[in-house]
């Protein structure tokens, strides 16, 4: 079962591309069941 997909890494800012950020696309169900259970997840911030 696939919960999400990785997208092409993009530069953190358009003008400075020496840092890349990974982008992950997940379904709403996967977000609710998996991501919200992560210890470091903070919905308030």
N, C-alpha and C positions, 0 to 999 in steps of 0.2 A: 504494500500500500504506500502510495506517495503522499506525503503531507505538504510538501512545498517544492519550490523550484528556486534555483539560484539564478540570478540575473547577472549580466555583465557588470564587472566592477566599474565604478565611476569615480572621478576625482572628487575629493571632499568639497572643494570650491572650484569654480570654472577657471579662475586665474592661476591657481597653484595646484599642479597635478602631481606633486611628489608624494602625496598621501592618497591612497585608494580606500574606498569603503565597499565592503561586500553588501550586496542587496539580496534579500530573501523574500520571496512572495509566498504566502501561505493562505490557506482557506480560512474562513471564519471559524469553522469547527476545529481545525488544527490550532488556531490561535487560542481559542477558549480552553481546549483540552490540554494542550502542551505548553504553550508559551507562558500563559498566566501562572503556571505552577513553578516556573523557574524561581530559584531563591532570590535572585537579584532583580526580578521584575517589580517595578513600582509604577502602578497605574496613575498615581497622583501627580507625578512629575513628568 
